[in-house]
Amino acid sequence: MTVTISLTPEVERALAEKARLSGVDVQTYIAALVERDVLASRSLDALLAPLREQVAASGLSEHDLDALLSEAREAASRARASGSP
């Protein structure tokens, strides 16, 4: 796939510098950025799929899940503040 984008001169210079520091040309650098971003979001979906399935199977309402997560977050915050693991 070929994509054309418009960049400001400042961004173009910074992009060329990043590519140079990575030891690749600009086209290769941009392709790597896009690939990493696209695959990362797909990986996040794959990581969250089992959690989503468990939540759906649990029958918890959105309100109940929010309360459970808030309670866990507060407990973790208290533990950090007290120096407990």
C-alpha positions in Angstrom: 0.0 0.0 0.0 1.2 3.5 -0.8 0.1 6.4 1.3 0.8 10.1 0.8 0.8 12.4 3.8 1.7 16.1 4.2 4.1 17.0 7.0 5.4 20.3 8.2 9.0 21.0 7.5 9.7 20.7 11.3 8.1 17.2 11.5 9.8 16.1 8.3 13.2 17.1 9.7 12.5 15.3 13.0 11.3 12.3 11.1 14.4 12.1 9.0 16.6 12.4 12.1 14.7 9.6 13.9 15.1 7.4 10.9 18.8 8.2 10.6 19.3 7.4 14.3 17.5 4.1 13.8 19.7 3.3 10.8 16.9 3.1 8.3 15.4 5.3 5.6 12.3 7.4 6.3 10.0 5.0 4.4 11.2 2.0 6.4 10.9 4.0 9.7 7.4 5.1 9.0 6.3 1.6 8.0 7.7 0.2 11.2 5.8 2.9 13.3 2.6 2.1 11.5 3.0 -1.6 11.9 3.9 -1.4 15.6 0.9 0.8 16.3 -1.6 -1.3 14.3 -0.3 -4.6 15.8 -0.2 -3.2 19.3 -3.8 -2.3 19.3 -4.7 -5.7 18.0 -2.5 -7.3 20.7 -4.3 -5.2 23.4 -7.7 -6.5 22.0 -6.3 -10.1 22.2 -5.1 -9.5 25.7 -8.4 -8.1 26.9 -10.6 -10.7 25.2 -10.4 -13.3 28.1 -11.2 -10.5 30.6 -14.1 -9.3 28.6 -15.5 -12.9 28.3 -15.1 -13.4 32.1 -16.9 -10.2 32.8 -19.7 -11.0 30.4 -20.1 -14.5 31.9 -20.0 -13.2 35.5 -23.3 -11.4 35.1 -21.8 -8.3 36.8 -23.5 -5.1 35.9 -21.4 -2.2 34.7 -22.0 -0.5 38.0 -20.9 -3.5 40.0 -17.8 -3.9 37.9 -17.0 -0.2 38.3 -17.4 -0.5 42.1 -15.2 -3.6 42.2 -12.4 -2.0 40.3 -12.7 1.2 42.3 -12.4 -0.8 45.5 -9.3 -2.7 44.2 -7.7 0.6 43.1 -8.3 2.2 46.5 -6.9 -0.9 48.3 -3.8 -0.9 46.1 -3.3 2.8 46.8 -3.7 2.3 50.6 -1.2 -0.6 50.4 1.4 1.6 48.5 0.9 4.4 51.0 1.5 2.1 54.0 4.5 0.4 52.3 2.7 -3.0 52.3 3.0 -5.2 49.2 
